[in-house]
Amino acid sequence: MSTGDRTVKCVVWDLDGTVWDEVAIEGAERTLPTPRPEVLSAIDVLAGRGILSSVASRTDPSLLPLLKASPELAERFVAPQLGWGDKSEALRRIADELGIGLNTLAFVDDTPYERAEVAALAPEVLVLSPEELAASLDEPPLLPEVLTEDSRARVRRYREDEHRKAAAATFTGAREDFLRDCDMRLAVREARPEDLDRLLELAARTHRLNSTGEVPTAEELRSMLTSPQWFVPVARLSDRFGDYGMIGAALVERRDTVWRVRLLSLSCRVAGRGVALAFLRWLIERSGHASFEVLMRPTSANLELRVLFRQCGMRVVEQPEPDLAVLSSPVGSPPPDAPSWLTVIEGEAS
């Protein structure tokens, strides 16, 4: 296995001089300049690959309602940020709102000063000029090696998540009551050969809820799916707002008396919903009387997952490599209960 390379989940565009030629605040009142056709085309190409587009523009924030009302732009941009502050801070807000890491953003701006500011203060971000974006549109990381139905649906699913957030903002009860009202269902089953591409994508594109960052080859995964030594479950989440798609997977090595999780990865879109705990508890219960271990490689992104393991009573029992630990919990020490608002289904969701 090898550690995955950079993954771009969202391209953040400047507006003036990048998305359009003019300076918006200098134009006719209550209208926006005409977007460049090649930019709209690039945004649509990226969306077809599951890569979102957003905006970080140093301009009058009163233009935001116009952007959201534009037939050409409203559905193309998520979490737009318009204001007079630094672009690096706008990028942080976008990453926070989308629940992704700064290292999964690309930033496109025609101004060398703005590109330099982001490169200096948010070095994790991939910084590009419009010309560099156009030249690299059909190359990694803007062209994912694996493209699945789940990735093609990513933009639509972020739109569904906007509806969830809007519903949460107007819900008058406790957060747990809102989560229960969402009617979340986690369907868990063994992986099939047709899941291989999505398994590779989950291993390569997840960071926040990823235990080791290791990415198997297609050949390794294909072998695991047919080997009695390996157990490879996948998880799919849905609620009353829509289908999240296949959001989790694990690679579990079955030894004589030990189940060792070589990789646990879940989409960052399910963070904060109790899904990671429910999936981990299901795995532990499925292991039966076997000792249960998890490989963990700490990174700056996966603190949330490390905290979960600790809450489940798992502690370091072995350190095979300086940056790799084996975690285990005492025999007979069950993990916390899965959240009451989640219904866990073994097999396909109905």
Secondary structure, DSSP 8 states (H G I E B T S, - for coil): -EE------EEEE--BTTTBSS-GGGSSTT----B-HHHHHHHHHHHHTT-EEEEEEES-GGGHHHHHH-TTTTTT-SS-EEESS-HHHHHHHHHHHHT--GGGEEEE-S-HHHHHHHHHH-TTSEEE-HHHHHHHTTSTTTS-S---HHHHTHHHHHHHHHHHHHHHHH--S-HHHHHHHTTEEEEEEE--GGGHHHHHHHHHH--TEESS-EE--HHHHHHHHH-TTEE-EEEEEEETTEEEEEEEEEEEEE-SSEEEEEEEEE-GGGTTTTHHHHHHHHHHHHTTTSEEEEEE---SS-HHHHHHHHHTT-EEEEEEETTEEEEE--TT-------TTEEEEESS--
